Amino acid sequence: MIKTPRATLGLILLALTLTLSLLVSLPLAVQAADNPPALPTDFALHSESITLPSNFDPFPEGPGAEAMNRNCLTCHSASMVLYQPKLSEAQWEGIVDKMVDIFKAPLIPDDRDAILDYLTSFQKAE
């Protein structure tokens, strides 16, 4: 009789168990792939049409309004921007930088200063 440490015997038994388990489950997996379950046929696809709210009002007139309309209305309504809390120029500068750097807003570089001036001077107070 060959003397083998118990740990080695345990590993051999584990390997045999895993091998047998694979041999038993592999044919079932192949059979399932060959015979996929039938899809339900009692449904129909159809198109839906919805009307989204429109808020395409431009920013109120003032220095920088055209720059705001060109750059900001792509993603934001004017009312959403104008009803933000009163922020300093440095805070708005951080927000504009985030829009460009993080969210990849297509800001026209020459419009940046006009946008910051507009946001800090025309913004409505709460």
C-alpha positions as CSV (number, residue, x, y, z in Angstrom):
1,M,0.0,0.0,0.0
2,I,1.2,3.5,-0.9
3,K,1.3,6.0,1.9
4,T,-0.1,9.4,0.8
5,P,-0.8,12.4,3.1
6,R,-4.4,13.0,3.7
7,A,-4.3,16.5,2.2
8,T,-3.2,15.0,-1.1
9,L,-6.0,12.5,-1.0
10,G,-8.4,15.3,-0.4
11,L,-7.2,17.2,-3.4
12,I,-7.4,14.1,-5.6
13,L,-11.0,13.5,-4.5
14,L,-11.9,17.1,-5.1
15,A,-10.4,17.0,-8.6
16,L,-12.2,13.8,-9.4
17,T,-15.5,15.2,-8.2
18,L,-15.1,18.4,-10.3
19,T,-14.2,16.3,-13.3
20,L,-17.2,14.1,-13.0
21,S,-19.4,17.1,-12.4
22,L,-18.1,18.7,-15.7
23,L,-18.6,15.4,-17.6
24,V,-22.2,15.2,-16.4
25,S,-23.1,18.9,-17.0
26,L,-21.3,19.5,-20.3
27,P,-23.7,17.4,-22.4
28,L,-26.7,19.2,-20.8
29,A,-25.2,22.6,-21.7
30,V,-24.6,21.5,-25.3
31,Q,-28.1,20.1,-25.6
32,A,-29.5,23.5,-24.3
33,A,-27.5,25.4,-26.9
34,D,-28.8,23.2,-29.7
35,N,-32.4,23.5,-28.5
36,P,-33.0,27.0,-27.3
37,P,-36.3,27.7,-25.6
38,A,-39.1,28.9,-28.0
39,L,-39.9,32.6,-27.9
40,P,-43.4,33.7,-27.2
41,T,-45.4,34.5,-30.3
42,D,-48.4,36.2,-28.7
43,F,-47.1,39.7,-28.8
44,A,-46.6,42.4,-31.4
45,L,-44.2,45.3,-31.7
46,H,-45.6,48.7,-32.6
47,S,-44.4,52.3,-32.6
48,E,-45.4,54.9,-30.1
49,S,-45.4,58.6,-30.7
50,I,-45.0,61.1,-27.8
51,T,-44.9,64.8,-27.7
52,L,-42.1,66.2,-25.6
53,P,-42.6,69.6,-23.9
54,S,-40.9,72.4,-25.8
55,N,-39.1,75.1,-24.1
56,F,-37.1,76.7,-26.9
57,D,-37.4,80.2,-25.7
58,P,-34.1,82.0,-26.1
59,F,-32.2,83.7,-23.3
60,P,-33.5,87.2,-22.5
61,E,-31.7,90.0,-24.4
62,G,-28.5,91.4,-23.0
63,P,-24.8,91.3,-23.5
64,G,-23.9,87.6,-24.1
65,A,-27.4,86.4,-24.8
66,E,-26.4,85.3,-28.4
67,A,-23.5,83.4,-27.0
68,M,-25.8,81.7,-24.5
69,N,-28.3,80.8,-27.2
70,R,-25.5,79.4,-29.5
71,N,-23.9,77.3,-26.8
72,C,-26.2,76.5,-23.9
73,L,-29.6,75.8,-25.5
74,T,-28.3,72.6,-27.0
75,C,-28.6,71.0,-23.5
76,H,-30.4,73.5,-21.2
77,S,-33.6,75.5,-21.4
78,A,-33.1,79.2,-20.6
79,S,-35.4,79.0,-17.7
80,M,-33.5,76.1,-16.1
81,V,-30.3,78.2,-16.3
82,L,-31.8,81.5,-15.2
83,Y,-33.4,80.0,-12.1
84,Q,-30.2,78.6,-10.6
85,P,-29.0,80.0,-7.3
86,K,-27.0,83.2,-7.5
87,L,-23.4,82.2,-8.0
88,S,-20.1,84.1,-8.2
89,E,-18.2,84.4,-11.4
90,A,-15.6,81.9,-10.0
91,Q,-18.4,79.4,-9.3
92,W,-19.9,79.8,-12.8
93,E,-16.4,79.5,-14.3
94,G,-16.1,76.1,-12.5
95,I,-19.5,75.0,-13.8
96,V,-18.7,76.1,-17.4
97,D,-15.3,74.3,-17.2
98,K,-17.1,71.2,-16.0
99,M,-19.6,71.3,-18.8
100,V,-16.7,71.5,-21.3
101,D,-14.2,69.2,-19.7
102,I,-16.4,66.5,-18.1
103,F,-19.6,66.6,-20.2
104,K,-17.9,67.5,-23.5
105,A,-20.2,70.5,-24.2
106,P,-19.3,71.9,-27.6
107,L,-18.6,75.4,-26.3
108,I,-17.3,77.9,-28.9
109,P,-14.1,79.1,-27.2
110,D,-14.6,82.7,-28.2
111,D,-18.0,82.7,-26.5
112,R,-16.7,81.6,-23.0
113,D,-16.1,85.1,-21.6
114,A,-19.5,86.4,-22.9
115,I,-21.3,83.4,-21.3
116,L,-19.6,84.0,-17.9
117,D,-20.5,87.7,-18.0
118,Y,-24.1,86.9,-18.9
119,L,-24.4,84.3,-16.2
120,T,-23.0,86.5,-13.5
121,S,-24.8,89.8,-14.5
122,F,-28.2,88.7,-15.8
123,Q,-28.9,85.7,-13.5
124,K,-32.1,86.1,-11.5
125,A,-31.9,86.2,-7.7
126,E,-33.9,83.7,-5.7
